[in-house]
Amino acid sequence: MKNVIEWMSNNLHPFTGKPVWIVGASYYTQGSSRAQLHLKQILESPGVNAIVMPGNEFLLSNAKSAFDENGDLKDARTVGFLESVLKKFLTFMKVIDMMDAPDPKNAHEEDMEAKHPVNTTVEGVDPNDPEWVEKAAEKTHAASGGDYVKLDRGLLTVDQLNWFLNSMAGELTFADDNNQFIYYNHNADAPQMLAARTPDQAGSSLAGVHPGRVVEHVKQVIYALRTGQTDVVSMPAQQGPNQHVMHYYRAMRDETAVTVGLTNW
């Protein structure tokens, strides 16, 4: 198999950029674990350049007795695990496909410094002020605490809204149409967050809350959402050697389909 793969990589390069999931079975107890490790190294080597899904290995041991007379797996838990990993691989394929999509040509037009106020921008408050939330709330006479907020389909106090949003399993952030970062839910403190945020960042431009190396990618995401190319963009981020996190960016549009901001979770 190694020889075949290497010959294919000599000229055709059929695995370049292709998502791959390795599945193995063996007659004895190891379930092809060593063979899978070796195959992963071959597939990811220069010239082959496959993208192997990390983790989620499927190792079937005792293959001689694992199947019935119809060739189906006998153990229901094994079948269930195989199905769950297959679903993850389908998602992994979509992620790789999205990463290979061409970059929007006009994404550079996005103003990441939040220099073009929109009708919801709070004027007269420095966006970089670490107390932006408090000062902007005072200037706009914003509701707080037990004050009620009339929503599209209900009535909640500000406290209830905070409890509701902070109970979400995901980390939510919101940026307005001026690319100003104005909110994140507080379901964990910064050291425990996957994408750390701190109170003093609220009010900053998107350029101010992202490392310089990713600003161009953020521009592309916003441009794709703003221009209606898509309503959701998903981007993978590696947090550690075996930890991969997905970021989902969704366009927020008003009743006329005009973009009013984006949320990330």
ZADO-1210 file (C-alpha; in nm, 4 decimals, padded with zeros to 6 digits):
<atoms>
<atom x="00.0000" y="00.0000" z="00.0000" code="MET" pos="1"/>
<atom x="00.2846" y="00.2373" z="00.0843" code="LYS" pos="2"/>
<atom x="00.4384" y="00.1727" z="-00.2570" code="ASN" pos="3"/>
<atom x="00.1080" y="00.2342" z="-00.4392" code="VAL" pos="4"/>
<atom x="00.0465" y="00.5621" z="-00.2556" code="ILE" pos="5"/>
<atom x="00.3971" y="00.6846" z="-00.3255" code="GLU" pos="6"/>
<atom x="00.3667" y="00.6023" z="-00.6963" code="TRP" pos="7"/>
<atom x="00.0384" y="00.7927" z="-00.7153" code="MET" pos="8"/>
<atom x="00.2030" y="01.0923" z="-00.5478" code="SER" pos="9"/>
<atom x="00.4819" y="01.0894" z="-00.8062" code="ASN" pos="10"/>
<atom x="00.2728" y="01.2511" z="-01.0811" code="ASN" pos="11"/>
<atom x="-00.1027" y="01.2523" z="-01.0216" code="LEU" pos="12"/>
<atom x="-00.1090" y="01.3703" z="-00.6568" code="HIS" pos="13"/>
<atom x="-00.4708" y="01.2508" z="-00.6050" code="PRO" pos="14"/>
<atom x="-00.4558" y="01.2944" z="-00.2250" code="PHE" pos="15"/>
<atom x="-00.3399" y="01.6572" z="-00.2194" code="THR" pos="16"/>
<atom x="-00.5773" y="01.8572" z="00.0008" code="GLY" pos="17"/>
<atom x="-00.8196" y="01.5651" z="00.0284" code="LYS" pos="18"/>
<atom x="-00.9791" y="01.4810" z="00.3662" code="PRO" pos="19"/>
<atom x="-00.9009" y="01.1256" z="00.4736" code="VAL" pos="20"/>
<atom x="-01.0371" y="00.9088" z="00.7525" code="TRP" pos="21"/>
<atom x="-00.8508" y="00.5896" z="00.8358" code="ILE" pos="22"/>
<atom x="-01.0486" y="00.2798" z="00.9347" code="VAL" pos="23"/>
<atom x="-00.8806" y="-00.0498" z="01.0202" code="GLY" pos="24"/>
<atom x="-00.9534" y="-00.4075" z="01.1220" code="ALA" pos="25"/>
<atom x="-00.7282" y="-00.6928" z="01.2261" code="SER" pos="26"/>
<atom x="-00.7625" y="-01.0590" z="01.3192" code="TYR" pos="27"/>
<atom x="-00.6195" y="-01.0016" z="01.6651" code="TYR" pos="28"/>
<atom x="-00.6450" y="-00.7492" z="01.9485" code="THR" pos="29"/>
<atom x="-00.4641" y="-00.4375" z="01.8218" code="GLN" pos="30"/>
<atom x="-00.7192" y="-00.3510" z="01.5542" code="GLY" pos="31"/>
<atom x="-00.4523" y="-00.2195" z="01.3126" code="SER" pos="32"/>
<atom x="-00.3377" y="00.0564" z="01.5525" code="SER" pos="33"/>
<atom x="00.0269" y="00.0400" z="01.4427" code="ARG" pos="34"/>
<atom x="-00.0655" y="00.0157" z="01.0746" code="ALA" pos="35"/>
<atom x="-00.2949" y="00.3179" z="01.1078" code="GLN" pos="36"/>
<atom x="-00.0176" y="00.5260" z="01.2662" code="LEU" pos="37"/>
<atom x="00.2192" y="00.4303" z="00.9836" code="HIS" pos="38"/>
<atom x="-00.0431" y="00.4980" z="00.7146" code="LEU" pos="39"/>
<atom x="-00.1191" y="00.8405" z="00.8655" code="LYS" pos="40"/>
<atom x="00.2492" y="00.9342" z="00.8393" code="GLN" pos="41"/>
<atom x="00.2593" y="00.8236" z="00.4744" code="ILE" pos="42"/>
<atom x="-00.0577" y="01.0106" z="00.3786" code="LEU" pos="43"/>
<atom x="00.0620" y="01.3356" z="00.5408" code="GLU" pos="44"/>
<atom x="00.4144" y="01.3182" z="00.3950" code="SER" pos="45"/>
<atom x="00.5354" y="01.5770" z="00.1392" code="PRO" pos="46"/>
<atom x="00.4143" y="01.4909" z="-00.2094" code="GLY" pos="47"/>
<atom x="00.1108" y="01.3012" z="-00.0807" code="VAL" pos="48"/>
<atom x="-00.0323" y="01.5913" z="00.1264" code="ASN" pos="49"/>
<atom x="-00.3566" y="01.4297" z="00.2378" code="ALA" pos="50"/>
<atom x="-00.5425" y="01.5897" z="00.5307" code="ILE" pos="51"/>
<atom x="-00.6077" y="01.3105" z="00.7801" code="VAL" pos="52"/>
<atom x="-00.8844" y="01.3678" z="01.0346" code="MET" pos="53"/>
<atom x="-00.7176" y="01.3833" z="01.3778" code="PRO" pos="54"/>
<atom x="-00.8319" y="01.1461" z="01.6487" code="GLY" pos="55"/>
<atom x="-01.1534" y="00.9462" z="01.6046" code="ASN" pos="56"/>
<atom x="-00.9651" y="00.6346" z="01.4977" code="GLU" pos="57"/>
<atom x="-01.1771" y="00.3271" z="01.4305" code="PHE" pos="58"/>
<atom x="-00.9901" y="00.0106" z="01.5327" code="LEU" pos="59"/>
<atom x="-01.1758" y="-00.3189" z="01.4914" code="LEU" pos="60"/>
<atom x="-01.0095" y="-00.6137" z="01.6647" code="SER" pos="61"/>
<atom x="-01.0928" y="-00.9840" z="01.6284" code="ASN" pos="62"/>
<atom x="-01.2334" y="-00.9230" z="01.2819" code="ALA" pos="63"/>
<atom x="-01.2793" y="-01.2962" z="01.2161" code="LYS" pos="64"/>
<atom x="-01.5624" y="-01.3115" z="01.4697" code="SER" pos="65"/>
<atom x="-01.6923" y="-00.9515" z="01.4518" code="ALA" pos="66"/>
<atom x="-01.9254" y="-01.0034" z="01.1519" code="PHE" pos="67"/>
<atom x="-02.2332" y="-01.2196" z="01.1012" code="ASP" pos="68"/>
<atom x="-02.3077" y="-01.4393" z="00.7996" code="GLU" pos="69"/>
<atom x="-02.4345" y="-01.1340" z="00.6076" code="ASN" pos="70"/>
<atom x="-02.1111" y="-00.9416" z="00.6594" code="GLY" pos="71"/>
<atom x="-02.2655" y="-00.7008" z="00.9126" code="ASP" pos="72"/>
<atom x="-02.1028" y="-00.6034" z="01.2404" code="LEU" pos="73"/>
<atom x="-02.2589" y="-00.7889" z="01.5319" code="LYS" pos="74"/>
<atom x="-02.1924" y="-00.5475" z="01.8177" code="ASP" pos="75"/>
<atom x="-02.4462" y="-00.2624" z="01.8336" code="ALA" pos="76"/>
<atom x="-02.2102" y="-00.0336" z="02.0285" code="ARG" pos="77"/>
<atom x="-01.9420" y="-00.0755" z="01.7634" code="THR" pos="78"/>
<atom x="-02.1947" y="00.0118" z="01.4932" code="VAL" pos="79"/>
<atom x="-02.3079" y="00.3160" z="01.6911" code="GLY" pos="80"/>
<atom x="-01.9513" y="00.4391" z="01.7372" code="PHE" pos="81"/>
<atom x="-01.8742" y="00.3872" z="01.3679" code="LEU" pos="82"/>
<atom x="-02.1825" y="00.5897" z="01.2710" code="GLU" pos="83"/>
<atom x="-02.0898" y="00.8736" z="01.5091" code="SER" pos="84"/>
<atom x="-01.7373" y="00.9014" z="01.3706" code="VAL" pos="85"/>
<atom x="-01.8683" y="00.8875" z="01.0136" code="LEU" pos="86"/>
<atom x="-02.0881" y="01.1911" z="01.0900" code="LYS" pos="87"/>
<atom x="-01.7836" y="01.3738" z="01.2250" code="LYS" pos="88"/>
<atom x="-01.5937" y="01.2896" z="00.9074" code="PHE" pos="89"/>
<atom x="-01.8725" y="01.4340" z="00.6913" code="LEU" pos="90"/>
<atom x="-01.8417" y="01.7583" z="00.8904" code="THR" pos="91"/>
<atom x="-01.4619" y="01.7421" z="00.8576" code="PHE" pos="92"/>
<atom x="-01.5015" y="01.7155" z="00.4790" code="MET" pos="93"/>
<atom x="-01.7151" y="02.0302" z="00.4721" code="LYS" pos="94"/>
<atom x="-01.4546" y="02.2169" z="00.6774" code="VAL" pos="95"/>
<atom x="-01.1736" y="02.1196" z="00.4404" code="ILE" pos="96"/>
<atom x="-01.3865" y="02.2138" z="00.1410" code="ASP" pos="97"/>
<atom x="-01.4554" y="02.5538" z="00.2949" code="MET" pos="98"/>
<atom x="-01.0835" y="02.6119" z="00.3611" code="MET" pos="99"/>
<atom x="-01.0074" y="02.5471" z="-00.0056" code="ASP" pos="100"/>
<atom x="-01.2667" y="02.7974" z="-00.1294" code="ALA" pos="101"/>
<atom x="-01.1220" y="03.0982" z="-00.3106" code="PRO" pos="102"/>
<atom x="-01.0812" y="03.4108" z="-00.1030" code="ASP" pos="103"/>
<atom x="-01.3220" y="03.6973" z="-00.1804" code="PRO" pos="104"/>
<atom x="-01.1384" y="03.9473" z="-00.4003" code="LYS" pos="105"/>
<atom x="-01.2894" y="04.2554" z="-00.2427" code="ASN" pos="106"/>
<atom x="-01.2517" y="04.1570" z="00.1218" code="ALA" pos="107"/>
<atom x="-00.9822" y="04.4242" z="00.1635" code="HIS" pos="108"/>
<atom x="-01.2576" y="04.6861" z="00.1502" code="GLU" pos="109"/>
<atom x="-01.3773" y="04.5815" z="00.4953" code="GLU" pos="110"/>
<atom x="-01.2939" y="04.8470" z="00.7554" code="ASP" pos="111"/>
<atom x="-01.1688" y="04.6530" z="01.0556" code="MET" pos="112"/>
<atom x="-01.0993" y="04.9682" z="01.2560" code="GLU" pos="113"/>
<atom x="-01.4706" y="05.0561" z="01.2992" code="ALA" pos="114"/>
<atom x="-01.4217" y="05.4062" z="01.1547" code="LYS" pos="115"/>
<atom x="-01.7573" y="05.4315" z="00.9765" code="HIS" pos="116"/>
<atom x="-02.0327" y="05.4791" z="01.2365" code="PRO" pos="117"/>
<atom x="-02.3753" y="05.3283" z="01.1734" code="VAL" pos="118"/>
<atom x="-02.7112" y="05.4333" z="01.3166" code="ASN" pos="119"/>
<atom x="-02.6561" y="05.2184" z="01.6275" code="THR" pos="120"/>
<atom x="-02.3034" y="05.3448" z="01.7015" code="THR" pos="121"/>
<atom x="-02.2722" y="05.5209" z="02.0374" code="VAL" pos="122"/>
<atom x="-02.1084" y="05.8522" z="01.9526" code="GLU" pos="123"/>
<atom x="-01.8938" y="06.0423" z="02.1999" code="GLY" pos="124"/>
<atom x="-01.7453" y="05.7366" z="02.3712" code="VAL" pos="125"/>
<atom x="-01.3931" y="05.6228" z="02.2890" code="ASP" pos="126"/>
<atom x="-01.4197" y="05.2676" z="02.1493" code="PRO" pos="127"/>
<atom x="-01.0870" y="05.1815" z="02.3153" code="ASN" pos="128"/>
<atom x="-01.1974" y="05.2979" z="02.6592" code="ASP" pos="129"/>
<atom x="-01.1786" y="04.9952" z="02.8943" code="PRO" pos="130"/>
<atom x="-01.5021" y="05.1234" z="03.0537" code="GLU" pos="131"/>
<atom x="-01.6817" y="05.1524" z="02.7203" code="TRP" pos="132"/>
<atom x="-01.9794" y="04.9452" z="02.8337" code="VAL" pos="133"/>
<atom x="-02.0454" y="05.1586" z="03.1419" code="GLU" pos="134"/>
<atom x="-01.9957" y="05.4914" z="02.9640" code="LYS" pos="135"/>
<atom x="-02.1944" y="05.3931" z="02.6545" code="ALA" pos="136"/>
<atom x="-02.4772" y="05.2656" z="02.8760" code="ALA" pos="137"/>
<atom x="-02.4852" y="05.5939" z="03.0685" code="GLU" pos="138"/>
<atom x="-02.4855" y="05.8012" z="02.7504" code="LYS" pos="139"/>
<atom x="-02.7719" y="05.6045" z="02.5947" code="THR" pos="140"/>
<atom x="-02.9697" y="05.5669" z="02.9201" code="HIS" pos="141"/>
<atom x="-02.9587" y="05.1908" z="02.8627" code="ALA" pos="142"/>
<atom x="-03.1914" y="04.9614" z="03.0534" code="ALA" pos="143"/>
<atom x="-03.0269" y="04.7538" z="03.3252" code="SER" pos="144"/>
<atom x="-03.0948" y="04.5133" z="03.6080" code="GLY" pos="145"/>
<atom x="-03.4676" y="04.4718" z="03.6597" code="GLY" pos="146"/>
<atom x="-03.5678" y="04.7023" z="03.3730" code="ASP" pos="147"/>
<atom x="-03.7845" y="04.5300" z="03.1170" code="TYR" pos="148"/>
<atom x="-03.6943" y="04.4966" z="02.7486" code="VAL" pos="149"/>
<atom x="-03.9714" y="04.4401" z="02.4956" code="LYS" pos="150"/>
<atom x="-03.8525" y="04.1755" z="02.2508" code="LEU" pos="151"/>
<atom x="-04.0015" y="04.0482" z="01.9279" code="ASP" pos="152"/>
<atom x="-04.1664" y="03.7530" z="02.0976" code="ARG" pos="153"/>
<atom x="-04.1550" y="03.8281" z="02.4640" code="GLY" pos="154"/>
<atom x="-04.0745" y="04.0548" z="02.7560" code="LEU" pos="155"/>
<atom x="-03.7651" y="04.0032" z="02.9705" code="LEU" pos="156"/>
<atom x="-03.5693" y="04.2033" z="03.2210" code="THR" pos="157"/>
<atom x="-03.2051" y="04.2807" z="03.1476" code="VAL" pos="158"/>
<atom x="-03.1074" y="04.0415" z="03.4263" code="ASP" pos="159"/>
<atom x="-03.3112" y="03.7645" z="03.2659" code="GLN" pos="160"/>
<atom x="-03.1505" y="03.8321" z="02.9278" code="LEU" pos="161"/>
<atom x="-02.8054" y="03.8070" z="03.0856" code="ASN" pos="162"/>
<atom x="-02.8915" y="03.4828" z="03.2640" code="TRP" pos="163"/>
<atom x="-03.0352" y="03.3421" z="02.9439" code="PHE" pos="164"/>
<atom x="-02.7353" y="03.4297" z="02.7259" code="LEU" pos="165"/>
<atom x="-02.4793" y="03.3320" z="02.9892" code="ASN" pos="166"/>
<atom x="-02.6385" y="02.9885" z="03.0210" code="SER" pos="167"/>
<atom x="-02.5655" y="02.9089" z="02.6555" code="MET" pos="168"/>
<atom x="-02.3191" y="02.6237" z="02.6117" code="ALA" pos="169"/>
<atom x="-02.1270" y="02.8130" z="02.3424" code="GLY" pos="170"/>
<atom x="-01.9232" y="03.1315" z="02.3590" code="GLU" pos="171"/>
<atom x="-02.1234" y="03.4044" z="02.1848" code="LEU" pos="172"/>
<atom x="-01.9862" y="03.7326" z="02.0560" code="THR" pos="173"/>
<atom x="-02.1544" y="04.0124" z="01.8611" code="PHE" pos="174"/>
<atom x="-02.0106" y="04.2772" z="01.6280" code="ALA" pos="175"/>
<atom x="-02.2226" y="04.5501" z="01.4715" code="ASP" pos="176"/>
<atom x="-02.2322" y="04.6611" z="01.1086" code="ASP" pos="177"/>
<atom x="-01.9425" y="04.8992" z="01.1781" code="ASN" pos="178"/>
<atom x="-01.7214" y="04.6016" z="01.2710" code="ASN" pos="179"/>
<atom x="-01.7220" y="04.7115" z="01.6327" code="GLN" pos="180"/>
<atom x="-01.7075" y="04.4328" z="01.8909" code="PHE" pos="181"/>
<atom x="-01.9858" y="04.5201" z="02.1342" code="ILE" pos="182"/>
<atom x="-02.0838" y="04.2056" z="02.3283" code="TYR" pos="183"/>
<atom x="-01.9860" y="03.8599" z="02.4510" code="TYR" pos="184"/>
<atom x="-02.1715" y="03.6284" z="02.6872" code="ASN" pos="185"/>
<atom x="-02.0126" y="03.5576" z="03.0235" code="HIS" pos="186"/>
<atom x="-02.0418" y="03.1830" z="03.0769" code="ASN" pos="187"/>
<atom x="-01.6751" y="03.1532" z="03.1823" code="ALA" pos="188"/>
<atom x="-01.3841" y="03.3780" z="03.2718" code="ASP" pos="189"/>
<atom x="-01.1139" y="03.4425" z="03.0109" code="ALA" pos="190"/>
<atom x="-00.8662" y="03.1685" z="03.1247" code="PRO" pos="191"/>
<atom x="-01.1388" y="02.9038" z="03.0845" code="GLN" pos="192"/>
<atom x="-01.2679" y="03.0298" z="02.7479" code="MET" pos="193"/>
<atom x="-01.1764" y="02.8713" z="02.4140" code="LEU" pos="194"/>
<atom x="-01.1545" y="03.2199" z="02.2599" code="ALA" pos="195"/>
<atom x="-01.0615" y="03.4419" z="02.5543" code="ALA" pos="196"/>
<atom x="-01.2460" y="03.7729" z="02.5886" code="ARG" pos="197"/>
<atom x="-01.2222" y="04.0337" z="02.8662" code="THR" pos="198"/>
<atom x="-01.4640" y="04.3125" z="02.9686" code="PRO" pos="199"/>
<atom x="-01.2285" y="04.5899" z="02.8555" code="ASP" pos="200"/>
<atom x="-01.2437" y="04.4605" z="02.4949" code="GLN" pos="201"/>
<atom x="-01.6125" y="04.5454" z="02.4539" code="ALA" pos="202"/>
<atom x="-01.6404" y="04.8498" z="02.2306" code="GLY" pos="203"/>
<atom x="-01.3120" y="04.7846" z="02.0482" code="SER" pos="204"/>
<atom x="-01.2870" y="04.7412" z="01.6732" code="SER" pos="205"/>
<atom x="-01.2594" y="04.3882" z="01.5353" code="LEU" pos="206"/>
<atom x="-00.8996" y="04.4667" z="01.4423" code="ALA" pos="207"/>
<atom x="-00.8340" y="04.5432" z="01.8081" code="GLY" pos="208"/>
<atom x="-00.9607" y="04.2084" z="01.9389" code="VAL" pos="209"/>
<atom x="-00.7918" y="03.9809" z="01.6821" code="HIS" pos="210"/>
<atom x="-00.4225" y="03.9024" z="01.6383" code="PRO" pos="211"/>
<atom x="-00.2748" y="04.0742" z="01.3346" code="GLY" pos="212"/>
<atom x="-00.2041" y="03.7426" z="01.1643" code="ARG" pos="213"/>
<atom x="-00.5761" y="03.6572" z="01.1356" code="VAL" pos="214"/>
<atom x="-00.7227" y="03.9982" z="01.0488" code="VAL" pos="215"/>
<atom x="-00.7222" y="03.9257" z="00.6744" code="GLU" pos="216"/>
<atom x="-00.9147" y="03.6020" z="00.7326" code="HIS" pos="217"/>
<atom x="-01.1675" y="03.7844" z="00.9509" code="VAL" pos="218"/>
<atom x="-01.2118" y="04.0391" z="00.6695" code="LYS" pos="219"/>
<atom x="-01.2910" y="03.7572" z="00.4280" code="GLN" pos="220"/>
<atom x="-01.5477" y="03.6095" z="00.6654" code="VAL" pos="221"/>
<atom x="-01.7233" y="03.9427" z="00.7192" code="ILE" pos="222"/>
<atom x="-01.7209" y="04.0267" z="00.3491" code="TYR" pos="223"/>
<atom x="-01.8748" y="03.6886" z="00.2600" code="ALA" pos="224"/>
<atom x="-02.1511" y="03.7436" z="00.5174" code="LEU" pos="225"/>
<atom x="-02.2108" y="04.1106" z="00.4359" code="ARG" pos="226"/>
<atom x="-02.2412" y="04.0483" z="00.0602" code="THR" pos="227"/>
<atom x="-02.4798" y="03.7546" z="00.1049" code="GLY" pos="228"/>
<atom x="-02.2428" y="03.4917" z="-00.0323" code="GLN" pos="229"/>
<atom x="-02.3404" y="03.2847" z="00.2687" code="THR" pos="230"/>
<atom x="-02.5266" y="03.3210" z="00.5978" code="ASP" pos="231"/>
<atom x="-02.2864" y="03.1070" z="00.8014" code="VAL" pos="232"/>
<atom x="-01.9105" y="03.0590" z="00.7842" code="VAL" pos="233"/>
<atom x="-01.7408" y="02.7856" z="00.9867" code="SER" pos="234"/>
<atom x="-01.3692" y="02.7951" z="01.0565" code="MET" pos="235"/>
<atom x="-01.1553" y="02.5387" z="01.2414" code="PRO" pos="236"/>
<atom x="-00.8961" y="02.6468" z="01.4959" code="ALA" pos="237"/>
<atom x="-00.6398" y="02.4210" z="01.6594" code="GLN" pos="238"/>
<atom x="-00.6170" y="02.4943" z="02.0325" code="GLN" pos="239"/>
<atom x="-00.3631" y="02.2214" z="02.1076" code="GLY" pos="240"/>
<atom x="-00.2053" y="01.9055" z="01.9636" code="PRO" pos="241"/>
<atom x="-00.5302" y="01.7092" z="01.9929" code="ASN" pos="242"/>
<atom x="-00.7902" y="01.9829" z="02.0374" code="GLN" pos="243"/>
<atom x="-00.9711" y="02.1322" z="01.7408" code="HIS" pos="244"/>
<atom x="-01.2386" y="02.3989" z="01.7879" code="VAL" pos="245"/>
<atom x="-01.4926" y="02.5189" z="01.5328" code="MET" pos="246"/>
<atom x="-01.5876" y="02.8870" z="01.5115" code="HIS" pos="247"/>
<atom x="-01.9215" y="02.9665" z="01.3492" code="TYR" pos="248"/>
<atom x="-01.9915" y="03.3153" z="01.2168" code="TYR" pos="249"/>
<atom x="-02.3517" y="03.4017" z="01.1326" code="ARG" pos="250"/>
<atom x="-02.4807" y="03.7142" z="00.9598" code="ALA" pos="251"/>
<atom x="-02.7402" y="03.9076" z="01.1580" code="MET" pos="252"/>
<atom x="-02.9930" y="04.0716" z="00.9251" code="ARG" pos="253"/>
<atom x="-03.2948" y="04.2939" z="00.9855" code="ASP" pos="254"/>
<atom x="-03.6444" y="04.2361" z="00.8452" code="GLU" pos="255"/>
<atom x="-03.5353" y="04.3816" z="00.5086" code="THR" pos="256"/>
<atom x="-03.2388" y="04.1391" z="00.4878" code="ALA" pos="257"/>
<atom x="-02.9880" y="04.4199" z="00.5424" code="VAL" pos="258"/>
<atom x="-02.6857" y="04.3058" z="00.7433" code="THR" pos="259"/>
<atom x="-02.6790" y="04.4649" z="01.0877" code="VAL" pos="260"/>
<atom x="-02.3957" y="04.2676" z="01.2449" code="GLY" pos="261"/>
<atom x="-02.2536" y="03.9224" z="01.2985" code="LEU" pos="262"/>
<atom x="-02.2380" y="03.6773" z="01.5799" code="THR" pos="263"/>
<atom x="-01.9673" y="03.4212" z="01.6510" code="ASN" pos="264"/>
<atom x="-02.0085" y="03.1087" z="01.8618" code="TRP" pos="265"/>
</atoms>
